[in-house]
Amino acid sequence: MGDYMVAERELNLAELAYTQIRRMILEKELPSGMSVVEGRLADHLDISRTPVREALMRLAAEDLLVKQGSRSFAVRNVSATEFFQGIHIREILESEAINLSFDRLDRAMLENLRREVIELGETPEQTAAQWQLDDRLHLMFPKVSGNSVLLRSINELRTLTRLCEVTYPLGRVPASTREHLAILDALLDGDSTGARTAMVMHLRNVATDCMDILRGG
């Protein structure tokens, strides 16, 4: 019984470490290319090394981390080519997700989300709350659609594009706020075509802004 409880506790700690480290990667607390050392991360999270090691191995299996040494990893650095290819596929899949979920979307949920977008849009810097809101908005459509394959595919592509070091460039919060509102307003107006168009334009605008950065603009 004692061994079972210890093993269960280790599993819970490994899951906690995985959740925390994954969040740190996706919210840019651990930026692309940054070294992730097991011991330092264990100290930071106040979790023993064994569950942290298991979490790092799991994140490496998911391609969020790459192995650097026996005890260290680095946050995966997604190339610009992968980023733009991922955005293109996201246009197709996220537009289809809106189409499939349109008749199932709850109006109250959309209105609440719209209020949050406006509130968080008043802060020009990218915050953890804004990252989380961005996830909720973009993943809402495949979740509501009931298509688990679509949800998994969009989630994986979002992770891929967010790992690129130029993703969501500094100062893009006001633009993203306007673009997210355009999507939600079209949905609230009952305009499925307009919502899909707004989603595609949002993703293309993100790609354009990132291209400007790469060109030194």
N, C-alpha and C positions, 0 to 999 in steps of 0.2 A: 504493500500500500504506500509505504514511504517512497520507494523508488518511482512508483507510478505518479505520485504527486509532484516529485521533483521533475520528472520528464514532462509532465503537463505544464508546469511553471516555465520550463525552458522553452516549450513550444509557444506559450503565450508571449514570452519576452522576445522571441524571434519574430513573431508576427508584429509586435509593437515596434521593434527596431526596423523591420521592413517598411511598415507604414510611415514611420517618421523619416527615414532616409529617402524613401521615394518622394515624399512631399518636399523635402529639402531640395531634391534634384529638380523637380518640376516647377518649383517656385523660385528657382535660381539662387537659393541659398548656397547650393553647391553648383557653380557654373560649369559649363562644358569644358572638358580638359583638365579640370581640377583634380589633384591627387586626393584620394580618400584612404586614409590610413586607419586600419582596424582599431588599434589601441587608442588613438586620439578620438575617434568617433565614439568608442565605448565610454570614454571619460566624459565626452560632451553630452551624451544621452543618459549617462549614469546607469548604464546597463553593462553587464559582464561581457567579456569578449566572445564567448561561445555563441550566444544568440545573435550578436552583431555579425560574427563571421558567417553564420547561416543566412542572415538577411542579405549580406553582401554577395554571397554566392547566388542567391535567388535573383537578385537584381542584375547580376552579370549574365545569368541564364536568360533574362528578359531583354538583354542588350542595352540596359541603361548604364551599365558599368563595363569597363574592359580591364583585364588583369594587367598589372604593372610589375608586381613582384610577388614573393611568397605571402606577404601580409598586406599588400596594398593594391588598390585599384585606382582607376581614373574615371571620371564621368565621361561617358561616350560623347565624342565630338562629331556631330552630324554634318556632313558636307553640304555646301550650298546646293549642289546638284540634287542630292537626296531631298533637301528641304523643298525645292520648287516642284520636284516630282510628287512629293507627298501632298503639297497644297493642291496640285492639279487633281489628284485622285479624291482629295477631300471635297473639292467642289462638286464632283459627281455624286459621291456618297451622301454628303450632308444635305444636298438638295433633294435627293431621293428620300432621305430620312424625314424631311419636312413633308414631302408628298404622302408618305405612308402614315405619318402620325397626325396629319392635319385634322381629321374628323374625331380624334381621340383627345386632343389637347383641352385641358381644363382652363376656362377663361379666367377664373380667380387666380390660378397659378401664374398665368401669363401677366396678369395685372400686378401681382406681387413682385414678380421678377422684374417687370418694367420699373417699378418704384426703386428697387435695389440698384438697378443699372444707373438710374438718375442720381441716386444718393452717392454711390461709389464713384461716379464720374466726376464729382466735384473735387476729388483728390487726383491731381495730375500725375503723381508718381505711381508706378505699378506696385501695388501692395499684395500681401498674401490673400486678403479678402477678395481682391479683384481677380486674382488667378482662380480662386475657388468659384467665383461667380461665372467666370468664363467657362470653366468646366461644366458647371450646371446647365448653362444655356446651351452649349454645343452638344452635350450628351443627352439633354432632355428629349430631343426628337427621336434618336434611335431607341432610347429606353421606352418611350411611349409607343413606338411602332410595334414593339413586341418581337422584333427581329433580332435575336441574340447574335447572329453572325454579323449583322450590320453594326450593332453596338460594339462588338469586339474589334471589328475592322477600323471603325472611326476612332475608337479609343487608342488603338495602337498607332494609327497615323498621327493623331494629336500628340502623342508622346514623342514620336519621331520628329515632328516639326518643331516641337518646343525645345528639343535638345540642341537645335542649331543655335549657335552663339548670337546670330543676328535676329532671332525670333522676337517679335514684339519690341521694336526699337524704342529707345528712350523718347518720351513725349507722345506716344501713340494712344494714350488713354482717352483723350478727348475724341479722337477719330473713331476708336473702337466703340466708345459710348454711343456716338451718333449712328454708327452702323448697326450695333445691336438693337438700338431703339427702332431703326427702320425695319428690321426683321420682325420684332414684336408688334409694332404698330400695324404692319401688313396682316399679321395673324389675327390681331384683334379686330381688324376691319373685314375679316373673312376672305382675305385675298391670298390664296395659296401660291399662285404664280408670282405675285409680288414678293412674298416672303422668300421663295426660292431664289428669285433674282437678287434680292437684298443679301442673302447668304453668300451667293457666288461673288457679288461685288465686294463684300466684306473680305473674303479670302483673297481675292485678287488685289485689293488695296493693301493688305498685309504684305503680299508678295512684292508689290511695287515698291513699298517703302523699304523693304529689306534689300531689294535690288539697288535702290538709291544708295543705301549704306555701303554695299559692296563696291559700288562705282565711285565711292568717295564723296557722295552728295550730302 
